[in-house]
């Protein structure tokens, strides 16, 4: 492997972005923000899951943000206790 090939393989853009479709950091930022905004809106914290179509409800049950929202809504609104993994 030549020095130029090694330099190209470890360029800062490729190293910082990992394996993505984005060609630059600004593109990566826009894609990331877009993804997280949608996940936040669909997690049940902004709009209840019961108001979403059934297929979307089932899909969003796999998202960690939905599980987090459900756990802390029960603690805040229903007075439930947080159960730790050690108990």
C-alpha positions as CSV (number, residue, x, y, z in Angstrom):
1,X,0.0,0.0,0.0
2,X,1.5,3.3,-1.1
3,X,1.8,6.3,1.2
4,X,-0.9,8.2,-0.9
5,X,-3.3,5.3,-0.6
6,X,-2.8,5.1,3.1
7,X,-3.3,8.8,3.5
8,X,-6.5,8.7,1.5
9,X,-7.9,5.7,3.4
10,X,-7.4,7.5,6.7
11,X,-8.4,11.0,5.7
12,X,-10.0,13.0,8.5
13,X,-13.4,13.1,6.7
14,X,-13.7,9.3,6.4
15,X,-12.4,8.8,9.9
16,X,-14.8,11.3,11.4
17,X,-17.9,10.1,9.5
18,X,-17.3,6.4,9.8
19,X,-19.4,4.5,7.3
20,X,-22.0,6.9,6.1
21,X,-23.4,8.2,2.9
22,X,-22.5,11.8,3.8
23,X,-19.6,13.3,1.9
24,X,-18.9,16.1,4.4
25,X,-19.5,17.0,8.1
26,X,-22.3,19.5,7.3
27,X,-24.2,16.8,5.4
28,X,-23.7,14.4,8.2
29,X,-25.0,17.0,10.7
30,X,-28.1,17.6,8.7
31,X,-28.8,13.9,8.3
32,X,-28.2,13.3,12.0
33,X,-30.4,16.1,13.2
34,X,-33.2,15.1,10.8
35,X,-33.1,11.5,12.1
36,X,-33.1,12.5,15.8
37,X,-35.9,15.0,15.4
38,X,-38.1,12.4,13.8
39,X,-37.3,9.8,16.4
40,X,-38.0,12.3,19.2
41,X,-41.4,13.2,17.7
42,X,-42.4,9.5,17.2
43,X,-41.2,8.4,20.7
44,X,-44.4,9.3,22.4
45,X,-43.1,12.2,24.3
46,X,-44.6,14.9,22.0
47,X,-47.6,12.9,20.7
48,X,-49.0,9.8,22.4
49,X,-48.4,6.5,20.7
50,X,-52.1,5.7,20.8
51,X,-52.8,8.5,18.3
52,X,-50.5,7.0,15.7
53,X,-51.3,4.3,13.1
54,X,-51.1,0.8,14.4
55,X,-48.1,-0.2,12.2
56,X,-46.2,2.9,13.4
57,X,-47.0,2.0,17.1
58,X,-45.5,-1.5,16.6
59,X,-42.5,-0.2,14.8
60,X,-41.7,2.5,17.4
61,X,-41.9,0.0,20.3
62,X,-38.4,-1.2,19.1
63,X,-36.9,2.3,19.5
64,X,-35.0,2.9,22.8
65,X,-36.4,6.5,22.9
66,X,-39.9,5.1,23.2
67,X,-39.0,2.8,26.1
68,X,-37.2,5.7,27.9
69,X,-40.2,8.0,27.4
70,X,-42.7,5.3,28.7
71,X,-40.5,4.6,31.8
72,X,-40.1,8.2,32.8
73,X,-43.7,9.2,32.1
74,X,-44.8,6.5,34.5
75,X,-42.4,7.8,37.1
76,X,-43.4,11.5,36.7
77,X,-47.2,11.1,36.1
78,X,-48.1,7.9,38.0
79,X,-45.7,7.9,40.9
80,X,-44.1,4.7,39.9
81,X,-40.6,3.8,41.2
82,X,-37.5,3.3,39.1
83,X,-36.5,-0.3,39.4
84,X,-32.8,-0.9,39.1
85,X,-31.3,-4.0,37.5
86,X,-29.8,-5.1,40.8
87,X,-33.3,-5.5,42.5
